[in-house]
Each structure stands twice: as structure tokens, then as C-alpha cells.
């Protein structure tokens, strides 16, 4: 892509990745404008009426972003999106958790905030929005003609990074097609070690900062404490699935996720969370090392959000194999249900009412409602989109 005549906005987070993004663009002779998105809440009360006590790194983040922008003579503007984040992403998270699901706030942050609220406030003035995501894009000329001329709107695909550990296409699989068209990932073709080396060589302020972990705005806040402040506690029984025996008590089903192996506080472990009955407020567990009850091979996804092209135009839908395919067997698609380096072979079939049935080539550990199932081609290169898992 020729960037010389493009108006580019760079989202600086204060981390090493977005700092190297700015370096890469400046190295090409560009002079983009920089923006720091403020999403940490300020004096926003919890459900109890008491304001949250935050131990957030946002001040340091802004200092780092300011230093990098100043180094390259670029303007930095702070865009306040904390109310947007609270009203949209946090509301989504709390509602899903309360319903017993496993949400992914960072997925919705990309769609609703970084490429959503920011676009409404400032991004609409720019042709491209550059971020430090580990992802790539490629354009495909469809050969279509309009009024006798070739179409100037090639298809733009979201594609994976060569770094399988850092690849973030699963976090981007819910963005809209128009958002993907404006997205620019200048370091998406690099390995993390390469990005870190550039930051050190160029003496960028965040060069030695650790990568952020967990939900983006929480900083060092414990996730369970965050849930406790908004949902409180709701004690209930912990029941062994196979026997129906009560083996303990929990303080609220929202503190436990399907597939969880630690933090149950039960003796005689290991114990795995395998099911939740929200109506009865029961958390079901299974005892042993890697029990079969913790695995699923078939599940449904709903509200599938297709990137670039509708699924029906991709020729990836087919009949489920009668038996589990052996490892490495050809498959119509590959999938992820969580942020891991592995892509899992699977088949995908229409199931009616806008749902699709996923049949994995092998049983998958910890499949939980509310997770996003991200679908790729069989080479796990192009991302087709994602849908919410429902059981």
C-alpha cells in the first residue's frame, strides 16, 4: 500500500509495540498524528455505590506515549473514551458474566473503542488507523468491473501474524469490514523479539516495559475483585458432576469459568469446572487429571460475524465427518476458542436460526458459552470471522 498520500492516525498505548509502529512509519518518511485513548474509568461508581479503587498504569502509559511522540516530533492528543468503554465494553462483560458466560472484553474493545468510539471522535478525519496489533492484511483483486472498468475496491482480508504466540487476529475477528479497511498493522509481519530489538536499538522509552496482561483497563486490579465490586457475592454449592455429591461452596458462579483448574479451594484435587447451572446457582466440577467431562468435540456458535465475505460465499461449509478426523487430516476450516498459538482443524455446518455447528477433529478442553470461536481457512492464514459459542 502506498502510504505517502494517506492521513494516518497512530494509536499510542505507551507500550513497546505501538512505539515501534510510530518508528516504522516515520522511517518511511511519514509524519502521522498520534492519539492516546483514555479508557481507565475516573470516579465511576460500582454497583455498591462506592467508587472503585484503581491501581492503574495509565499515568505511566501516557508519559511513555508522550515521550515517543515527542522523539519523532509528532503531535499527541488524548482522546477520552472511558465513558464509552464503561457504557459498552464493561456493560457487555458484566451482563455476560452474570448470565454464566465467559466473555472476552478485549475483543469488544477493538470493535467498540479502538476502531469504534475513537473513529467517531477523531478517527473519521483519517484514512488509516495504525495500531500495534500482531496481525497482517492482504488485498485480493476480485476482477470485478464497474462500468467497464476494474473495480478499485479489492477485498481486504485479516490475516495472521508469523509470530504464532503473539498473533492477535482472534482479538480482531469481531471488527466490521469498514473498520478493517481503515486498519493498518505496521509491525504485524514481525516477530515479537524483532520488535523488542528495534525498540532497544532506537532507544524508545518503553523498550523494556513488560507486555500488558489481562483486561486492558484493569492494570493491576484483580479480575475477581473487579467482579465482586459490580456483582457482589452469591454463595452456592459446588457439586461433583458424576456423583451429585456436594464437595464445597462457591461465593458466586461468576468467579469460576468452564475449564478452570485452579482456585477452587477444594481438597483432594485436582478439580475441573465443567458446567454451571445458573438458575440453581450450582458450579459442577469433575475430579481427576484431565477428565473427559472437561472436553467437547461438538458445539454451536451463534451471531457469526463474517469479515470480508459472508460464509456462504467462502465454500468452507460442509458435512461433519462421521468420526473424529485424525490429527493433520484435511479440514474445511481451523478454529480457536481462546488466545493460544494452536489452530484446531474442524468442520463447520449450518444449524438453522443463524447458528453453525462446529465439529472439531479432536475433543477440545474448556469449551464455554460466551467464548468466541474464531474461524480461519485450513492453512490458518485468513480469518473469516467469529461467533459466540452456545451450548
Secondary structure in CASP SS format (residue, H / E / C, confidence):
PFRMAT SS
TARGET T0000
AUTHOR 0000-0000-0000
METHOD secondary structure of the structure
MODEL  1
X C 1.00
X C 1.00
X C 1.00
X C 1.00
X C 1.00
X C 1.00
X C 1.00
X E 1.00
X E 1.00
X E 1.00
X E 1.00
X C 1.00
X C 1.00
X C 1.00
X C 1.00
X H 1.00
X H 1.00
X H 1.00
X H 1.00
X H 1.00
X H 1.00
X H 1.00
X H 1.00
X H 1.00
X H 1.00
X H 1.00
X H 1.00
X C 1.00
X C 1.00
X C 1.00
X C 1.00
X C 1.00
X E 1.00
X E 1.00
X E 1.00
X E 1.00
X E 1.00
X E 1.00
X C 1.00
X C 1.00
X C 1.00
X C 1.00
X C 1.00
X C 1.00
X E 1.00
X C 1.00
X C 1.00
X C 1.00
X C 1.00
X C 1.00
X E 1.00
X C 1.00
X C 1.00
X C 1.00
X C 1.00
X C 1.00
X C 1.00
X H 1.00
X H 1.00
X H 1.00
X H 1.00
X H 1.00
X H 1.00
X H 1.00
X H 1.00
X H 1.00
X H 1.00
X H 1.00
X H 1.00
X H 1.00
X H 1.00
X C 1.00
X C 1.00
X C 1.00
X C 1.00
X E 1.00
X E 1.00
X E 1.00
X E 1.00
X E 1.00
X C 1.00
X H 1.00
X H 1.00
X H 1.00
X H 1.00
X H 1.00
X H 1.00
X H 1.00
X H 1.00
X H 1.00
X H 1.00
X H 1.00
X H 1.00
X H 1.00
X H 1.00
X H 1.00
X H 1.00
X H 1.00
X C 1.00
X C 1.00
X C 1.00
X C 1.00
X C 1.00
X C 1.00
X H 1.00
X H 1.00
X H 1.00
X H 1.00
X H 1.00
X H 1.00
X H 1.00
X H 1.00
X H 1.00
X H 1.00
X H 1.00
X H 1.00
X H 1.00
X H 1.00
X H 1.00
X H 1.00
X H 1.00
X C 1.00
X H 1.00
X H 1.00
X H 1.00
X C 1.00
X C 1.00
X E 1.00
X E 1.00
X E 1.00
X C 1.00
X C 1.00
X C 1.00
X C 1.00
X C 1.00
X E 1.00
X E 1.00
X E 1.00
X E 1.00
X E 1.00
X C 1.00
X C 1.00
X C 1.00
X C 1.00
X E 1.00
X E 1.00
X C 1.00
X C 1.00
X E 1.00
X E 1.00
X C 1.00
X C 1.00
X C 1.00
X C 1.00
X E 1.00
X E 1.00
X E 1.00
X E 1.00
X E 1.00
X C 1.00
X C 1.00
X C 1.00
X C 1.00
X C 1.00
X C 1.00
X C 1.00
X C 1.00
X C 1.00
X H 1.00
X H 1.00
X H 1.00
X H 1.00
X C 1.00
X C 1.00
X C 1.00
X C 1.00
X H 1.00
X H 1.00
X H 1.00
X H 1.00
X H 1.00
X H 1.00
X E 1.00
X E 1.00
X C 1.00
X C 1.00
X C 1.00
X C 1.00
X C 1.00
X C 1.00
X C 1.00
X H 1.00
X H 1.00
X H 1.00
X H 1.00
X H 1.00
X H 1.00
X H 1.00
X H 1.00
X H 1.00
X H 1.00
X C 1.00
X C 1.00
X C 1.00
X C 1.00
X C 1.00
X C 1.00
X C 1.00
X C 1.00
X C 1.00
X C 1.00
X C 1.00
X C 1.00
X C 1.00
X C 1.00
X C 1.00
X C 1.00
X C 1.00
X C 1.00
X C 1.00
X C 1.00
X C 1.00
X H 1.00
X H 1.00
X H 1.00
X H 1.00
X H 1.00
X H 1.00
X H 1.00
X H 1.00
X H 1.00
X C 1.00
X C 1.00
X C 1.00
X C 1.00
X E 1.00
X E 1.00
X E 1.00
X E 1.00
X E 1.00
X C 1.00
X C 1.00
X C 1.00
X C 1.00
X C 1.00
X E 1.00
X E 1.00
X E 1.00
X E 1.00
X E 1.00
X C 1.00
X C 1.00
X H 1.00
X H 1.00
X H 1.00
X C 1.00
X C 1.00
X C 1.00
X C 1.00
X C 1.00
X C 1.00
X C 1.00
X C 1.00
X C 1.00
X C 1.00
X C 1.00
X C 1.00
X C 1.00
X C 1.00
X C 1.00
X E 1.00
X E 1.00
X E 1.00
X E 1.00
X E 1.00
X E 1.00
X E 1.00
X C 1.00
X C 1.00
X C 1.00
X C 1.00
X E 1.00
X E 1.00
X E 1.00
X E 1.00
X E 1.00
X E 1.00
X C 1.00
X C 1.00
X C 1.00
X C 1.00
X H 1.00
X H 1.00
X H 1.00
X E 1.00
X E 1.00
X E 1.00
X E 1.00
X E 1.00
X E 1.00
X E 1.00
X E 1.00
X E 1.00
X E 1.00
X E 1.00
X E 1.00
X C 1.00
X C 1.00
X C 1.00
X C 1.00
X H 1.00
X H 1.00
X H 1.00
X C 1.00
X C 1.00
X C 1.00
X E 1.00
X C 1.00
X C 1.00
X C 1.00
X C 1.00
X C 1.00
X C 1.00
X C 1.00
X C 1.00
X C 1.00
X C 1.00
X C 1.00
X C 1.00
X C 1.00
X C 1.00
X C 1.00
X E 1.00
X E 1.00
X E 1.00
X E 1.00
X C 1.00
X C 1.00
X C 1.00
X C 1.00
X C 1.00
X C 1.00
X C 1.00
X E 1.00
X E 1.00
X E 1.00
X E 1.00
X E 1.00
X E 1.00
X E 1.00
X E 1.00
X E 1.00
X C 1.00
X C 1.00
X E 1.00
X E 1.00
X E 1.00
X E 1.00
X E 1.00
X E 1.00
X E 1.00
X E 1.00
X E 1.00
X E 1.00
X E 1.00
X C 1.00
X C 1.00
X C 1.00
X C 1.00
X C 1.00
X C 1.00
X E 1.00
X E 1.00
X E 1.00
X E 1.00
X E 1.00
X C 1.00
X C 1.00
X C 1.00
X C 1.00
X C 1.00
X E 1.00
X E 1.00
X E 1.00
X E 1.00
X E 1.00
X E 1.00
X E 1.00
X E 1.00
X E 1.00
X C 1.00
END
